[in-house]
Amino acid sequence: MKEIHIGNLIRDELRRQAKTNSWLAEQIGVTPRTVNKIFSKMVIDTAQLLHISKALNHDFFRYFSESLGD
């Protein structure tokens, strides 16, 4: 199974959308410092990942689903 670094994927999508860490922090109810910590995580709570997915309108869960076939 391919290793997934979810924090990197979130950071990359945030940058692709040209949105700031502060914007995401406000959307998900955390501090910008916490957003920076999220970027370093390989594992994230599913409820938090759902909030991030909704805020960025991006299905981060699909990376895990796609890796099921590996």
ROKE-399619 format. One record per atom (N, C-alpha, C, CB): residue number from 1; x, y, z; atom name. Coordinates in pm, whole numbers. Glycine has a CB too. Example, Ala and Ser with C-alpha at 12.3 -4.5 7.8 and 13.67 -1.06 7.14 Angstrom:
! residues 2
<pt 1 <1319 -569 780> 'N'>
<pt 1 <1230 -450 780> 'CA'>
<pt 1 <1320 -330 780> 'C'>
<pt 1 <1131 -447 905> 'CB'>
<pt 2 <1285 -225 708> 'N'>
<pt 2 <1367 -106 714> 'CA'>
<pt 2 <1290 3 787> 'C'>
<pt 2 <1408 -60 572> 'CB'>
***
This chain:
! residues 70
<pt 1 <85 -119 0> 'N'>
<pt 1 <0 0 0> 'CA'>
<pt 1 <89 124 0> 'C'>
<pt 1 <-96 0 123> 'CB'>
<pt 2 <55 217 -84> 'N'>
<pt 2 <129 343 -95> 'CA'>
<pt 2 <107 428 29> 'C'>
<pt 2 <86 419 -221> 'CB'>
<pt 3 <216 485 82> 'N'>
<pt 3 <206 571 200> 'CA'>
<pt 3 <148 707 161> 'C'>
<pt 3 <345 588 266> 'CB'>
<pt 4 <53 753 241> 'N'>
<pt 4 <-15 880 215> 'CA'>
<pt 4 <23 978 324> 'C'>
<pt 4 <-168 862 208> 'CB'>
<pt 5 <75 1094 284> 'N'>
<pt 5 <104 1201 380> 'CA'>
<pt 5 <-7 1305 365> 'C'>
<pt 5 <249 1265 356> 'CB'>
<pt 6 <-111 1289 446> 'N'>
<pt 6 <-231 1371 431> 'CA'>
<pt 6 <-202 1520 453> 'C'>
<pt 6 <-338 1325 528> 'CB'>
<pt 7 <-111 1551 544> 'N'>
<pt 7 <-77 1691 569> 'CA'>
<pt 7 <-22 1760 446> 'C'>
<pt 7 <23 1701 682> 'CB'>
<pt 8 <66 1690 374> 'N'>
<pt 8 <121 1745 250> 'CA'>
<pt 8 <11 1767 146> 'C'>
<pt 8 <229 1653 194> 'CB'>
<pt 9 <-80 1672 137> 'N'>
<pt 9 <-189 1684 39> 'CA'>
<pt 9 <-279 1804 72> 'C'>
<pt 9 <-273 1555 36> 'CB'>
<pt 10 <-307 1824 199> 'N'>
<pt 10 <-390 1939 240> 'CA'>
<pt 10 <-317 2069 207> 'C'>
<pt 10 <-424 1932 392> 'CB'>
<pt 11 <-189 2077 244> 'N'>
<pt 11 <-110 2197 216> 'CA'>
<pt 11 <-107 2226 65> 'C'>
<pt 11 <35 2181 270> 'CB'>
<pt 12 <-83 2123 -15> 'N'>
<pt 12 <-75 2141 -160> 'CA'>
<pt 12 <-207 2191 -217> 'C'>
<pt 12 <-35 2010 -227> 'CB'>
<pt 13 <-318 2138 -169> 'N'>
<pt 13 <-449 2181 -219> 'CA'>
<pt 13 <-479 2324 -176> 'C'>
<pt 13 <-559 2087 -170> 'CB'>
<pt 14 <-444 2358 -54> 'N'>
<pt 14 <-464 2495 -6> 'CA'>
<pt 14 <-387 2594 -93> 'C'>
<pt 14 <-420 2509 143> 'CB'>
<pt 15 <-262 2559 -124> 'N'>
<pt 15 <-179 2645 -210> 'CA'>
<pt 15 <-237 2651 -352> 'C'>
<pt 15 <-32 2593 -213> 'CB'>
<pt 16 <-281 2535 -402> 'N'>
<pt 16 <-339 2532 -539> 'CA'>
<pt 16 <-457 2627 -550> 'C'>
<pt 16 <-383 2389 -576> 'CB'>
<pt 17 <-535 2635 -441> 'N'>
<pt 17 <-651 2724 -439> 'CA'>
<pt 17 <-614 2868 -402> 'C'>
<pt 17 <-755 2671 -342> 'CB'>
<pt 18 <-488 2893 -379> 'N'>
<pt 18 <-437 3026 -343> 'CA'>
<pt 18 <-506 3082 -219> 'C'>
<pt 18 <-455 3123 -461> 'CB'>
<pt 19 <-526 2995 -121> 'N'>
<pt 19 <-586 3036 6> 'CA'>
<pt 19 <-480 3030 114> 'C'>
<pt 19 <-709 2947 42> 'CB'>
<pt 20 <-500 3108 219> 'N'>
<pt 20 <-400 3118 324> 'CA'>
<pt 20 <-427 3021 439> 'C'>
<pt 20 <-394 3260 377> 'CB'>
<pt 21 <-324 3001 518> 'N'>
<pt 21 <-339 2920 639> 'CA'>
<pt 21 <-442 2983 732> 'C'>
<pt 21 <-203 2905 712> 'CB'>
<pt 22 <-442 3115 741> 'N'>
<pt 22 <-538 3185 826> 'CA'>
<pt 22 <-681 3163 779> 'C'>
<pt 22 <-507 3335 829> 'CB'>
<pt 23 <-700 3162 649> 'N'>
<pt 23 <-833 3137 594> 'CA'>
<pt 23 <-881 2999 635> 'C'>
<pt 23 <-833 3151 440> 'CB'>
<pt 24 <-797 2897 616> 'N'>
<pt 24 <-836 2761 652> 'CA'>
<pt 24 <-860 2750 802> 'C'>
<pt 24 <-728 2662 607> 'CB'>
<pt 25 <-776 2812 880> 'N'>
<pt 25 <-792 2809 1025> 'CA'>
<pt 25 <-929 2862 1065> 'C'>
<pt 25 <-681 2890 1094> 'CB'>
<pt 26 <-969 2973 1006> 'N'>
<pt 26 <-1099 3032 1036> 'CA'>
<pt 26 <-1213 2939 995> 'C'>
<pt 26 <-1114 3167 966> 'CB'>
<pt 27 <-1198 2874 880> 'N'>
<pt 27 <-1302 2785 829> 'CA'>
<pt 27 <-1324 2663 917> 'C'>
<pt 27 <-1267 2740 689> 'CB'>
<pt 28 <-1216 2611 976> 'N'>
<pt 28 <-1228 2487 1053> 'CA'>
<pt 28 <-1220 2509 1204> 'C'>
<pt 28 <-1119 2390 1011> 'CB'>
<pt 29 <-1212 2635 1246> 'N'>
<pt 29 <-1219 2668 1388> 'CA'>
<pt 29 <-1095 2636 1469> 'C'>
<pt 29 <-1332 2597 1447> 'CB'>
<pt 30 <-978 2657 1408> 'N'>
<pt 30 <-852 2638 1478> 'CA'>
<pt 30 <-763 2760 1456> 'C'>
<pt 30 <-779 2507 1430> 'CB'>
<pt 31 <-645 2760 1515> 'N'>
<pt 31 <-551 2871 1494> 'CA'>
<pt 31 <-465 2843 1371> 'C'>
<pt 31 <-462 2892 1620> 'CB'>
<pt 32 <-407 2947 1313> 'N'>
<pt 32 <-314 2925 1201> 'CA'>
<pt 32 <-197 2835 1241> 'C'>
<pt 32 <-261 3059 1150> 'CB'>
<pt 33 <-156 2843 1366> 'N'>
<pt 33 <-47 2755 1413> 'CA'>
<pt 33 <-89 2608 1406> 'C'>
<pt 33 <-8 2792 1559> 'CB'>
<pt 34 <-215 2580 1440> 'N'>
<pt 34 <-266 2443 1430> 'CA'>
<pt 34 <-269 2396 1285> 'C'>
<pt 34 <-407 2432 1492> 'CB'>
<pt 35 <-304 2485 1194> 'N'>
<pt 35 <-302 2450 1051> 'CA'>
<pt 35 <-161 2410 1011> 'C'>
<pt 35 <-353 2568 964> 'CB'>
<pt 36 <-61 2483 1056> 'N'>
<pt 36 <78 2446 1025> 'CA'>
<pt 36 <112 2308 1080> 'C'>
<pt 36 <175 2550 1083> 'CB'>
<pt 37 <61 2276 1197> 'N'>
<pt 37 <86 2143 1256> 'CA'>
<pt 37 <17 2034 1173> 'C'>
<pt 37 <35 2139 1402> 'CB'>
<pt 38 <-102 2065 1122> 'N'>
<pt 38 <-174 1968 1038> 'CA'>
<pt 38 <-90 1930 916> 'C'>
<pt 38 <-312 2025 994> 'CB'>
<pt 39 <-20 2026 859> 'N'>
<pt 39 <60 2000 739> 'CA'>
<pt 39 <168 1895 764> 'C'>
<pt 39 <124 2129 691> 'CB'>
<pt 40 <213 1881 888> 'N'>
<pt 40 <320 1785 918> 'CA'>
<pt 40 <267 1645 950> 'C'>
<pt 40 <404 1836 1033> 'CB'>
<pt 41 <136 1631 960> 'N'>
<pt 41 <77 1504 1003> 'CA'>
<pt 41 <59 1405 888> 'C'>
<pt 41 <-57 1529 1069> 'CB'>
<pt 42 <93 1280 919> 'N'>
<pt 42 <63 1171 825> 'CA'>
<pt 42 <-71 1109 859> 'C'>
<pt 42 <175 1064 828> 'CB'>
<pt 43 <-119 1132 980> 'N'>
<pt 43 <-246 1077 1029> 'CA'>
<pt 43 <-327 1193 1084> 'C'>
<pt 43 <-224 965 1138> 'CB'>
<pt 44 <-458 1193 1055> 'N'>
<pt 44 <-544 1302 1101> 'CA'>
<pt 44 <-679 1244 1142> 'C'>
<pt 44 <-561 1411 990> 'CB'>
<pt 45 <-739 1305 1240> 'N'>
<pt 45 <-872 1265 1286> 'CA'>
<pt 45 <-972 1279 1171> 'C'>
<pt 45 <-916 1352 1409> 'CB'>
<pt 46 <-1059 1180 1155> 'N'>
<pt 46 <-1153 1182 1043> 'CA'>
<pt 46 <-1250 1300 1049> 'C'>
<pt 46 <-1231 1053 1038> 'CB'>
<pt 47 <-1292 1339 1169> 'N'>
<pt 47 <-1384 1453 1180> 'CA'>
<pt 47 <-1314 1581 1132> 'C'>
<pt 47 <-1433 1470 1326> 'CB'>
<pt 48 <-1188 1596 1169> 'N'>
<pt 48 <-1114 1714 1125> 'CA'>
<pt 48 <-1090 1710 974> 'C'>
<pt 48 <-979 1725 1200> 'CB'>
<pt 49 <-1061 1592 923> 'N'>
<pt 49 <-1042 1579 778> 'CA'>
<pt 49 <-1170 1610 703> 'C'>
<pt 49 <-993 1437 743> 'CB'>
<pt 50 <-1284 1574 759> 'N'>
<pt 50 <-1412 1607 697> 'CA'>
<pt 50 <-1432 1759 692> 'C'>
<pt 50 <-1527 1540 775> 'CB'>
<pt 51 <-1400 1829 801> 'N'>
<pt 51 <-1412 1975 804> 'CA'>
<pt 51 <-1321 2039 699> 'C'>
<pt 51 <-1377 2030 944> 'CB'>
<pt 52 <-1200 1989 689> 'N'>
<pt 52 <-1105 2042 591> 'CA'>
<pt 52 <-1153 2013 450> 'C'>
<pt 52 <-964 1981 613> 'CB'>
<pt 53 <-1204 1893 427> 'N'>
<pt 53 <-1256 1857 294> 'CA'>
<pt 53 <-1370 1949 253> 'C'>
<pt 53 <-1305 1710 294> 'CB'>
<pt 54 <-1459 1978 347> 'N'>
<pt 54 <-1571 2068 318> 'CA'>
<pt 54 <-1523 2210 292> 'C'>
<pt 54 <-1672 2068 433> 'CB'>
<pt 55 <-1430 2257 374> 'N'>
<pt 55 <-1379 2395 360> 'CA'>
<pt 55 <-1313 2415 224> 'C'>
<pt 55 <-1280 2428 473> 'CB'>
<pt 56 <-1236 2315 182> 'N'>
<pt 56 <-1164 2327 54> 'CA'>
<pt 56 <-1240 2267 -63> 'C'>
<pt 56 <-1029 2260 66> 'CB'>
<pt 57 <-1359 2212 -34> 'N'>
<pt 57 <-1439 2147 -138> 'CA'>
<pt 57 <-1354 2046 -216> 'C'>
<pt 57 <-1498 2253 -235> 'CB'>
<pt 58 <-1285 1961 -138> 'N'>
<pt 58 <-1194 1862 -196> 'CA'>
<pt 58 <-1204 1734 -114> 'C'>
<pt 58 <-1047 1916 -199> 'CB'>
<pt 59 <-1223 1622 -180> 'N'>
<pt 59 <-1239 1495 -111> 'CA'>
<pt 59 <-1103 1432 -80> 'C'>
<pt 59 <-1323 1398 -195> 'CB'>
<pt 60 <-1051 1462 40> 'N'>
<pt 60 <-923 1405 80> 'CA'>
<pt 60 <-935 1257 114> 'C'>
<pt 60 <-868 1481 198> 'CB'>
<pt 61 <-1054 1210 142> 'N'>
<pt 61 <-1074 1069 173> 'CA'>
<pt 61 <-1045 980 52> 'C'>
<pt 61 <-1216 1045 223> 'CB'>
<pt 62 <-1057 1034 -66> 'N'>
<pt 62 <-1038 954 -187> 'CA'>
<pt 62 <-896 900 -199> 'C'>
<pt 62 <-1072 1037 -310> 'CB'>
<pt 63 <-798 971 -143> 'N'>
<pt 63 <-661 922 -149> 'CA'>
<pt 63 <-647 789 -76> 'C'>
<pt 63 <-565 1026 -90> 'CB'>
<pt 64 <-722 777 33> 'N'>
<pt 64 <-719 652 108> 'CA'>
<pt 64 <-798 543 34> 'C'>
<pt 64 <-778 673 250> 'CB'>
<pt 65 <-912 580 -21> 'N'>
<pt 65 <-994 483 -96> 'CA'>
<pt 65 <-917 429 -217> 'C'>
<pt 65 <-1127 548 -142> 'CB'>
<pt 66 <-848 517 -286> 'N'>
<pt 66 <-772 477 -404> 'CA'>
<pt 66 <-660 381 -368> 'C'>
<pt 66 <-715 599 -476> 'CB'>
<pt 67 <-606 393 -248> 'N'>
<pt 67 <-494 308 -209> 'CA'>
<pt 67 <-538 168 -165> 'C'>
<pt 67 <-416 373 -97> 'CB'>
<pt 68 <-668 145 -155> 'N'>
<pt 68 <-717 13 -114> 'CA'>
<pt 68 <-679 -96 -214> 'C'>
<pt 68 <-868 16 -96> 'CB'>
<pt 69 <-667 -60 -340> 'N'>
<pt 69 <-633 -158 -443> 'CA'>
<pt 69 <-486 -191 -450> 'C'>
<pt 69 <-678 -108 -575> 'CB'>
<pt 70 <-403 -116 -379> 'N'>
<pt 70 <-257 -139 -383> 'CA'>
<pt 70 <-216 -261 -303> 'C'>
<pt 70 <-181 -16 -331> 'CB'>
***
